[in-house]
Amino acid sequence: MYEVNINGEDRKIEIIERNENRIKVLLGDKTYDLDILEVEPGIYSVLYEGKNFNFELDPQSGKKYTVETEAEVIPVEIVDAETRYMRSRKGGADDDAEYISTPMPGQVVKILVEEGQEVKAGETVIIISAMKMESEYKVQKDRVIKQVLVKEGDNIEGEQPLITFE
């Protein structure tokens, strides 16, 4: 199961079956039987219900792409644990969050700070493993660590405060 943001809307995509170019996907609650062929690097031809569609997948930055068809350009972003975390941290450049948390359950891999320590903007303070990926969580501005609420190896819940700031 994958989650992507298509033109501003988060959608879940599941690959149900794949056999070479033929792929059956579940998008929302609708199943699509597609025949997809990459005809040139980044350019795809899709056959769906007897109709042919072509599009170009153009990487932008990070996990962002544009899908260009003859009629429109559609922004697409892969939504993963890091993307959800960054969304949960949005609040402006001054970022006054009182603590760091993760958007989903996982396990604490490494804690890189201790209570009372001063950290600089962009510094990684904790590494979390979730969904078979490790994510580094950084502070958005200079902070002082008030309290470390977990230890390495702890299993954590989504949105659980992990480290608080003064």
Disulfide bonds with the S-S distance in Angstrom:
none
